[in-house]
Structure formats: C-alpha cells, structure tokens
Amino acid sequence: MNRYAFPYREALRNYFQRLDWPLLIFLVLFLNVKLYIKIAAILLAILLHGRPVAPRGRIPLWWGFYIAMILLALINFLLSLPTLSIPSLCAFGLGCVYWLLAMTAAWQVFSFVQGSDREKIHTTVSLFFLLNAGIMLLSLIRICLEAGALNPYNYEGHHRKYFISTGDMISGIGLDSSVTAALISAFAVLYFLYRGRRDLSLLCFATTLLATSNTVNYLLLIVLTFCFFFYSDRLQKSMILIFFIGGVIFSAKVSPSNQQYSRNLLGRLAGKNAYVEPVPILHARWDQFVESKPVAAKETKLQHFMDQTYPPDKVDSIKRQYKGWDLSGRRIAWEELRRFFQKHPARLLLGTGMGNFSSQLALRTTGLGVQGAYPEKQAYIHPFFRDNYLFLYLYYHTRDEGQHSVINKPDSVYGQLLSEYGLIGLALFFIFYLAFFGRVFRLRAGKGAERNYGLPLLLMMLGAFFTEYWFEQLSVVILFELIMLLEKEHAP
C-alpha cells in the first residue's frame, strides 16, 4: 500500500512546492465579498513582501490610472468646498478608500509578478481558477440537495424558489454574486484555452453556464466567436465548437426557462416585449412563483424611502422626461446622462465628482444598505444622483422581482467615469489603463507568433466594464491585471 501511496504523496508535495502561497492567500482573501477581509488581504501581502518591490524601469502606466482618479476626485472636492457638509466629507473619504485599496492591491499584484517565478504564478492562478470552479460545483450540489431535484433549473416546486433563480444562488470562491463567479470562470475558459489546457477550459466553461449569468454568457460567446474566426488555431477552433454545442445543449435541456427569459430581455432592449407586471396570486400553488420574504421586505423598505424622497409631482416629472420605462432602465440611464450634460455642459470636462451621479459609492452612502452597511446619520445623496440614477434604481427595485434585472441597472464603469470624472477621467482610462494592457497581445502579434490569452481576455473585460462598477467591487479587476501582467512579462 505504501509502495503505491508514496508516488502520489511525493507528487502532491512537489505540486504544493510549485505554488506561490502568499499570492494564493492574497487572491482568496482579496476576492472575498467582505470589505474588511479585502483590507486584511492587502495588509497581509504588505507584511509578507516586506520592502516594496521596485519596478524594472518606469512605473507602469496602468498603475498611474489609479493615481489620476484620486487626483481628479480631489480636484472636484476642492471645487465644491463652499458647499461641503460632514456627510459629503464622509462620502468623499470612503470613495478615496475604494481607490486607495484598488491602487494598493494593484501594486501588490505587480510586486508578485516582479518578484516571483512566472511558472509558479501560473500554477497558482490555475489552482485559484479550479478552486472557484469547485466551489461553484459544490454550490450546485447544495442546491440540488435543498430542492430534492437532480436538475433544479427545471424544478418548479417550493413556489419556484429555484427554477430560473438557480444560477443566482451559485457562488464562487469569493462568496460574491453569481455574476462575479461566472466572470472569473469565463476568464478561466480563455486562460486555459490559450495555455493548452483544454480539459480545464471545458470544466470552467461548464461552471460558467451553471451561474446562468446572461450578461457573462453572451460576452463570452461574442469573444469566442471573434477568436474562432480571427484568433485561434485548429485545436482551439475545435474546442470553441465544443463550447458552442455545450451551450446549446445546456440551454435546451438543462435550463430552457433561462433561455426564454434571456430572449425576452433581448427583445425588450430592442424595443419589443414590454414588461407586464404580474397580477399577485393570493393562494399560489406549489409550482407558481412567489417572492421570497427578504425580497418583499427589501421592496417595501425601498418603497418607503422612495415615498419620502420623491413627492408624486416629482415622480411624474421624472417619468415624463423619458420613454420606455417598460423596456429597459439601462437605456434610460444613458439617456439621463446625455440629457444631464446637455443641461450642464460645464460638468462634461471633470464630471460631477466622486459619488455624485453613478457609482457603487453613491448607492452605499444613501444608508439603505444596498451596497453594504453605512451609518444612516451620515447618509449623503447628491441632488444629481437623486434626480437621475437613484430614482431609476428605486423605480425598478420597488417593483416585482422580474424588474430587478441587469437591463434595468445603470451600473457601468464607462458611465461612472464619464459622469463622475468627466471626459478627462474617461480619456485617462483609455490612455493609461487600456493602452497599457492592449500592448500585451500587440507585443507578440508578429507573423508566426504564438497567440496568447491577452487579446481575448482584454475583450472580455472591455465588455464587462459595461455592466457593473467593477473597480469599486475590488475583485475581478485585480485578477484581470494579474494574468495580463503575467503574460506581458513573457512578451519579448
């Protein structure tokens, strides 16, 4: 027995020795949903690194983006000094904390890449992706046991507690939302595909589907389609075809209800399938949908806040300005931004200021508990936010759960940068951040050069920036930066 066990024990020990344990611990902790755990991850990484690692040459431009955002926020802060209050100071401080944490975490990632063996980091990143996929699979197993069904995506019992909402209950290694878990798995699909680990790429594609995040799934489909035609060899094309076939089978056999739901959403974005609010069912059967008590309680709380904040004439005034409330709140969000700059052209250059129009920070400082706890006594709501995106959020989230969709959310990195940091902030994002990471694939794009995951991953992140406030979430952006920096270091 020992004769056969020893090789496995030795192989396991060798594998563990090939891991960068400080990096793995940092990634696991920093991608956790809790802010205090993220802070602990950064402090632990600083202690483990000791003296900061000096860059080889100039400080990378991508890191300068974080500095630029803090400086722009400070400029807007100084310009608004005459109207500042204690709550606005607290909001400004929290916003600076977000950017400082992102900047410090980015530097730690840079230090890991500069100070460690590349293959060791690749082994660590691979394990991190597998841990995320494993936890997603465990989430599905837990749901199956709770529902008592082998396929909870088709299970209509418990008043459809699971059914189309099954994917929303899938969490990844950060115990965050299913969208975050799905995006990490989508990164892994591209990462493993271009590193020749087709088996692991297929596994991560399966876990991406499990989360049933339509946004992530469609983004990945678009990127894979581009790769199939323009950025892949024969083996990679074969794998992409397998992904497409697997996606079709999953949609048709495992989760057909989600496929119908996504078609309805796309139709609404195109100006069709206007949303019809369902009639409440007094005595619902076991297979008819009933909102959970926490969701209903949240809607009631938000409705109470909305009634206090917006008198009926204000509600009517805002609603009359825009059309298509039954189609897509996201479309209205961009219309609001366009109309705002038409009325306030002087704000176009520097924006409205941090936390004043479109950000996770703006939602958090309302004190509603939407984006984490915040002291109600220091609640801060800027009039620009109140009359635009806050009303939009409350309008849809005080209605039934079917309206709490991604197509009704104003969240977007591009919208955040343009509205709160102006054209200068958006330009700095393209000049410092995207231009830097864009060089990852260009450095190796010569004739006959081996394709890497740089371009597909960059396209995936560019699309994801349309959907959430990813910089403030302090999660997948750091992972993106790590693997892009790692590939850049391999470029000649």
Secondary structure, DSSP 8 states (H G I E B T S, - for coil): -HHHHHHHHHHHHHHHHTS-HHHHHHHHHHTSS-HHHHHHHHHHHHHHH-S----SSS--HHHHHHHHHHHHHHHHHHHTGGG--HHHHHHHHHHHHHHHHHHHHHHHHHHHHHHS-HHHHHHHHHHHHHHHHHHHHHHHHHHHHHHT-S-GGG--HHHHTSGGGGGGG---TT---HHHHHHHHHHHHHHHHTTT-HHHHHHHHHHHHHTT-HHHHHHHHHHHHHHHHHS--HHHHHHHHHHHHHHHHIIIII-HHHHHHHHHHHHHHTT-S--------TT--TTS----HHHHHHHHHHHHHHHHHS-HHHHHHHHHH-S-TTT-HHHHHHHHHHHHHHH-GGGTTT-S-TTSSSSHHHHHTTTSSTTS---GGG----HHHIIIIIHHHHHHHTS-GGG-SGGG----HHHHHHHHHHHHHHHHIIIIIIHHHHHHHHTT-STT----SHHHHHHHHHHHTTTS-HHHHTSHHHHHHHHHHHHHHH--
